[in-house]
Amino acid sequence: SVGQGSSSIQTKVTTRRTWDRTHDSLVTDAIHLPVDSTDMEEEPELHQGQFSFNVEKYLRTRQLLFDFEGGRPIPRLREPLDLFTIPSTSSPFQGVRWPVECKVICDKIHHIEWDPPEPEPFYQQTGHERTPMPVEEEKGNIIYCIDSATKTSYFTRSRVGGGREPKKGATSCANSQASSTLSFESRFESVGHINTSNTFGVYDYELTLRNDMYTTKHTQWFYFRVRNMKAGVTYRFTIVNLMKSSSLYETGMCPLLYSDLAAWLKGEGWRHVGSNIRYYRNDSEKGGKTLYSLTWTLQFPYENDTCYLAHCYPYTYSNLQCYLHGMISDPAKAAYCKVRVLCRSLAGNSVYALTITAPGGTWQERRSKRAVVVTARVHPGETNGSWMMQGFLDFLLGESPDARLLRETFVFKVVPMLNPDGVVVGNYRCSLTGCDLNRNYRTLLRDFFPCVWYTRNMVKRLLAEREVVLYCDFHGHSRKNNVFMYGCNDHKDASLHLQERIFPLMMSKNAKDKFSFRSCKFKVQKSKEGTGRIVMWRLGIRNSYTMESTFGGSTLGDRKGTHFSIRDLKSMGYLFCDTLLDFCDPDTTKIAHCLTELEALLRQEIRRKLGQDVDLDSLEGLSDIDIESSTSGSNSTESDGLPVHLLNCSNKKKHLRSRKERNKLRQQRTQSATSKIVHRNVKNAVSLNQPMPKVSKAPSPTGVSVLRISFLDRILYHQMKIW
């Protein structure tokens, strides 16, 4: 209210005047010592206690706290109160905002965490797998078809729970217990939407995935529910509109299955299933682009069960809220982990930012702490990034000696889910702008890319306060196995040529059966300039990485040929923390050993690529472009550019120039045109194998007369030669 505002202003003015009047007396007169006296350090308790007593006496606010540097008080603001609450997970829609076009069912989806007792093997190709072609519409029987939720070409507004109007039935056949047709559903959180489902045999189903919302691309992520199945019957599923030319399904990756009855009866969760798995080109096209199919067969474990099929272990926005709610409800964890809302997404969902560090210590100790920045889930379909993030947080918030040491040494800034809108609607790569956020970290459009804009600004402020040792963004990869990193190579300083490779090499030593150093790349490609990794590196973070985890599994050591489980993904978060301790160990013995090994590996790689041995002293002139392949593994660059609704209004108003500027531009255009004509004439003259007469260098007001004389001289010269 106005009265409260006036009172607040008056309080601030009074506080400031009181501070100005009493500051010197509190510091000097109360102690009867000069400010620059060396004896001040002998009585810090008396000085600070006297000062605190007088502050409580004179100031009418509890928002000011004081640190002491050399006995001098340094005021700072108290930590702000939590102006938000993490919603309860009792309701499936609590706190989750959807585009208004989305129709969402009211069922609450819950999956238990479970790890198989033994690693699950890759599927072994037999060479006899079928390749069914897409069925024509008139031949198939459409049993599931939903609204694509893209009535407009761009996002307009959102609402908690999505559309409120009555939801139309999504299936065109009766889903009775007597029917032999499967019942499909995909209108729930983080689902990879199935737009249509056809049946072209008794137990054969053809599925079409929805593109990322407000785009015509990115059909990769799938996650849907089926019911009304029969036990012991072999069902075939074929997804017919995938867009990537290669996939890990070609090298043994299997889809995931979750059974509600198996979870209830046996405590089993997600497991890899499938036979006759094949990924292939299906000779269909969409928008001039070739489409690919994934087909597999399976048998459901129970009759009339409720089952889910997915590309990777789902991790929803509600899962994150539930995790954070449990964390802040624990007083021990809440003491060293502060959760704040960094910003609101385009749809209005909260983007959470965590600050994790040990409380207490002197002002100098807190200011001297270095920082580490970790983010995840900028690509919503890469759910393995969230599982690595949860493993990272589990370790960092634990009570182990290593976790306590990390909290005492560093300040951690963590953004666990950068793209909540994409996660909610089940996109694979984009936000609701229809663009890839991981190509827009340099954006100036705060209102359209708030998640990455505020993250970049948070890092800028952090760099102004303290050194940032490392930045890492957790991702998933759809074409390569194992876990690996992409870094940034510094070509300007030869002494730092191998520094960015030390942390990934240490990771490979701590996770020998999961992390592949040979898969790591350190190129700074022009097409990736807008990624978080490169933008943070250019801000000044030398060790800036993307950690990529496969959707498949490992090809290393004892784990060769097996899928990653949830426990494996979470263990990469643990090992990331362990490697951070090795990397920042005051004893540099491990770093020295890594540098020696890196020099040998680099020399070996150069010899293999160039066919010759190269002295390390000459590495300064070499670039990774010569010895490394591309870091690209996706078609993400296809979604670069402005949001759809800004493309037609991006023309800027022309700047009106002065007469002097217009004359200068006109002269530059004339000179440019003249030089092009001269170059073309010289080229023609050389083609005649005849000597050219010299062009006159006499000054000319326009430059045209000189060209004209030179051209006539050449004609006369050739006529004389012929004559």
C-alpha positions, 0 to 999 in steps of 0.5 A: 500500500502507499502508506507502507511504501512511504513508511519503508522509504522513511525507514531507509532514509533514517537508517542511512542518516543514522549510519552516516552520523554514527559510523565513525564513532562506532568504529573509532570513538567507541574503541578509542583507537585510530582507524589505521592502528595496528593494535585494532587486530588485537581486539577484534571480538571487542570491536565487532561485539561493540559494533554489533551492539550499536547497530542493533541499537540505532538501525531499524532494519534486520536486512543488513549484515556486516563482515569485517575486513581488517577490523572495518565493517563491510555491510551486505544484505541478508539472504532474501526470503523465499518468495516462491514455493515448490508445488506439491506433487499430489496433483499432476498439474500443480505448478506445470504450465502447458500451451493452451492448445495441449489437451492433457489427461488427468492421470498421474504418471509414476515410475519407480526407480530400479536397476537390473541385477545384471547389465542388459546386453545389446541386441545382436542383429541376425540379418533376417529382420523385417523392413515393413514399408509405411502403409497407405492410409486407406489400407490401415485402420487408424486406432489413435489420432490426436490434435497436433496442438499446433493451431498456430505456427508459434506459441501464444499463451499457456495455462496450468494443466493445458486446455480446459475445454472438453477433450475429444476421444483420441481413439476411433475404436472401442477399447473394451476388454473383448477387443484385441486392439491395443489402446494408446495414450500420449497426452501426459507430461514429457510424452513424445506425442504419437499423432497417429497409430495405424494397425495393418495386421492383427498385432502390427502397429504403425506409429507417427511421432509429432514434431517438436512443437511449432517446428517441422523437425526433430522426431526422435523422442518417444514415450507413450502408454499402451493397454489392453494387451494379451500375454504371450502374443508377439506385437510389432511396433514401427515408427515411420517418420524418424529424420536422422540418417543413423541411430544407435538402434543400428548397433544394438540399442533396444527400446525401454518397457515399463510394466505397472504390474511388474513394478507392483508384483516384483519391484521391477522398473524400466528394462530394455526389451525387443527383438527383430530391431531394425533402423532403416530408410523407408523411401518416404519423404516429408518436406523434401527430406527422407524419412527413416523407420524403427521397427521392433517386436516384443511380448508383454509380460502380463495380460491387461497390463498398463505398460509404457514404451520409451526411447530413454528413461523419462525424467519429467519437470514434476520429477525435478520439482519433487526432488527439489521439494524433498531437498529443501524439506531436509534442514541439513541440506537446506543449510548449504543449498539455496534454491531460487527461481532464476527466471520464468520460461516462455510458458511461465514455468519456473527455471530453478537455480541452486547455490551449493556451498558450506555456510559460515567462514569469514568474509575473506574465506567466502570471497576467496572460494572459486566457483563451478557452474553445472547445467542440464536439460537444455535439450528436453529429449535428452533425459539421461542428462537429468539422471546425471544431474541427479547423481551429481546433486546426490553426491554434492548434498551428501555427508561424505568427506569428499562432499563436505570438502567440495562444499568448503572449497567451491561455490556451485551454481546449478541449473538442473533443467534449462528448458522446462517448457520443452520437457513438459510438452515432450519436445526432443530438442527445441523450446516453445520458440521452435528454436534450439536454445543451445544455439542461442546463448548469445541472444539479446532477445531476453523475452523469447529465450529467457532461460539461456539469457538469464543463465548467461547473465548469472555467469557474467555476474559470477565471473565479476565476483570470483574465478570460475574453475569449470563449466559443464552442461550435461547432454545426451547423444543419439549416435555414439556410445559411452560418455565423452566430452566436448571442450574448447581449444585455445589456439592463441596460447600454445602453453594452454594447448593441452590444458582443456584436455586434462579434466576429460582425461581424468574422467576417463581414468575414474570411469574406465568402463563408461567414459571414452577419452578418444571420443572427446573433441575440442574443436570450436566450430563456427556452427556451434558458436551459440552453444553454452560451451563456447559462449561460456569459454569466450566469457573467460571460463577456460575449462568449459565442457559439454558432457555427452552421455549415450542413449545406448551403453558402453563399448569399454572394458567389462561393460562392453556391449551393455546398456546403461542403467539409471544407476550408471547414469547417476554414477557419472554425476558422482564421478564428475565430483570425484574428478573435480577433486583430482583436478583441483588438488593442490598436489599437481602430480596427477596433472603432470602425469596427465600432461605427459600422457596427453603429449604422447597421445597427441603426437601419436594422433598427429603421426596417424593423421599426417603420416609423419612424426612431429616435434611437440615444439612445432605444435603451436602452428597446428590446429585441431582442425587438422587432427580432429573430426567434427563434433557434430552429431545432430541436425540441431543447426536446422533450428537456428534463427529467430522464432517463427513470429519474429521472422517477418518483423526483423527488418530494422529501420534504415538509418538516415545518412548525411550528405557527406556520408552519401557522397562517400558511399557513392564514391566507394561504389564507383571505385568498386565497380571500376576495379571489377571492370579493370580486373575483368579487362585485364583477365581478357587481355591475358587470355589473348596472350598479348602484352598490355599497354600500361594504364595511365595513372593520371588523376581523373575526377571519376576514374571512368575516363582513365578506364575508357582511354586504357580500353581504347589503347588496347583496341588500337594496339591489337589493330596495329599488331594485326595490321 
